[in-house]
Amino acid sequence: MTIIIDTPERLDTTTDAVSVDGVTRIFSARKRGAADVVALSDVSLTVHAGEFVSLIGPSGCGKSTLLRQIADLDQPDAGSVSVFGKTARRARLDQDYGIAFQQAGLLPWRTVSQNIALPLQMHRERGLDVAARVRELIELVGLGDFADRYPDQLSGGMQQRVAIARSLARNPKLLLMDEPFGALDEMTRERMQSELLRICGETGAAVVFVTHSIPEAVFLSHRVVVMSPRPGRVKEVVVMERAGAPVGSDAVRDDAAFFRGVTAVREALHDGAAAGQGVENR
Ligand SMILES: Nc1ncnc2c1ncn2[C@@H]1O[C@H](COP(=O)(O)OP(=O)(O)OP(=O)(O)O)[C@@H](O)[C@H]1O
């Protein structure tokens, strides 16, 4: 595995990448007599520029809902969200981040190349060789032989890799990722994790990353945010020993610090009734 030693100067620490302040989101019960779902209750979280933060917790604890507030795909009932000091809406309109969510969200009438090219074509950066950049991204996610295929000709894992390539296309300073590696086989998943760290190390991107996997969260993150359900809250923030170092530096899967991190996150999760449901130890 490549270990990235990045220069701290690359990390822009002047503006926080994400600031979530007292966010509450309540979904009304559709059936009469059923209780409303408090998906998020007074959740606050800051993600610093260049920081990798994972959200972990049992199924239904509000991880995706929180990410959707940051991406302005859903709006809070109380509290506020800012992204690089802008409102979530402004940041979405300005496309200040890359998104890779569970459902790949590819356009079915576009090929792999055309899907990846989309954010580049929308922004038309001067001097950028779009075709060359697309080729680079396709190689990165290992889909060199599939550039001209359509999404319905790909497996779920391959579709996710296209979505990841697309999210990285513009070297965004923030990536919002909801279980992006969930449908990948273990080998591809580990490779993509290392690649993601390498890319973030190079670009200084911050990442908010939803996962069910404790080792994945520990391997990737500076901080792991452990959430609890009903109502969805931040239960504990586990700071990894490499926090403060550039993303990806010292990221190894089998050293003592890694296992200490796994233990700390597992303890934070399991401290509470049924807190570990829906969380993988692999
Ligand atoms: N659009 C919606 N309408 C009604 N309820 C919703 C909606 N979206 C989410 N919920 C509810 O909010 C709660 C949190 O859901 P969310 O998808 O954020 O959880 P999660 O932690 O991401 O779960 P998982 O790990 O299973 O993906 C759940 O109880 C869910 O049923």
The ligand as a MOL file (V3000), in Angstrom:
LIG
                    3D

  0  0  0     0  0            999 V3000
M  V30 BEGIN CTAB
M  V30 COUNTS 31 33 0 0 0
M  V30 BEGIN ATOM
M  V30 1 N -37.8460 10.5680 3.3500 0
M  V30 2 C -38.1230 9.9650 4.5080 0
M  V30 3 N -39.3910 9.8740 4.9700 0
M  V30 4 C -39.6570 9.2840 6.1410 0
M  V30 5 N -38.7240 8.7560 6.9600 0
M  V30 6 C -37.4530 8.8170 6.5550 0
M  V30 7 C -37.0680 9.4170 5.3180 0
M  V30 8 N -35.7320 9.3240 5.1910 0
M  V30 9 C -35.2860 8.6970 6.2870 0
M  V30 10 N -36.3190 8.3820 7.1050 0
M  V30 11 C -36.2200 7.7290 8.4160 0
M  V30 12 O -35.2250 8.4100 9.1600 0
M  V30 13 C -34.4320 7.4890 9.9110 0
M  V30 14 C -32.9920 7.6680 9.5440 0
M  V30 15 O -32.8070 7.1830 8.2100 0
M  V30 16 P -31.3790 7.1950 7.4970 0
M  V30 17 O -31.5660 6.6530 6.1350 0
M  V30 18 O -30.7620 8.5140 7.6270 0
M  V30 19 O -30.5800 6.1600 8.4070 0
M  V30 20 P -29.1570 5.5060 8.1620 0
M  V30 21 O -28.4080 5.6070 9.4480 0
M  V30 22 O -28.4950 6.0930 6.9760 0
M  V30 23 O -29.5890 3.9990 7.8910 0
M  V30 24 P -28.8420 2.8300 7.0610 0
M  V30 25 O -27.5670 2.5590 7.7980 0
M  V30 26 O -29.7840 1.6930 7.1550 0
M  V30 27 O -28.6270 3.3120 5.6590 0
M  V30 28 C -34.9900 6.0960 9.6240 0
M  V30 29 O -35.8800 5.7440 10.6580 0
M  V30 30 C -35.7280 6.2850 8.3210 0
M  V30 31 O -36.8160 5.3950 8.2290 0
M  V30 END ATOM
M  V30 BEGIN BOND
M  V30 1 1 1 2
M  V30 2 1 2 3
M  V30 3 2 2 7
M  V30 4 2 3 4
M  V30 5 1 4 5
M  V30 6 2 5 6
M  V30 7 1 6 7
M  V30 8 1 6 10
M  V30 9 1 7 8
M  V30 10 2 8 9
M  V30 11 1 9 10
M  V30 12 1 10 11
M  V30 13 1 11 12
M  V30 14 1 11 30
M  V30 15 1 12 13
M  V30 16 1 13 14
M  V30 17 1 13 28
M  V30 18 1 14 15
M  V30 19 1 15 16
M  V30 20 2 16 17
M  V30 21 1 16 18
M  V30 22 1 16 19
M  V30 23 1 19 20
M  V30 24 2 20 21
M  V30 25 1 20 22
M  V30 26 1 20 23
M  V30 27 1 23 24
M  V30 28 2 24 25
M  V30 29 1 24 26
M  V30 30 1 24 27
M  V30 31 1 28 29
M  V30 32 1 28 30
M  V30 33 1 30 31
M  V30 END BOND
M  V30 END CTAB
M  END
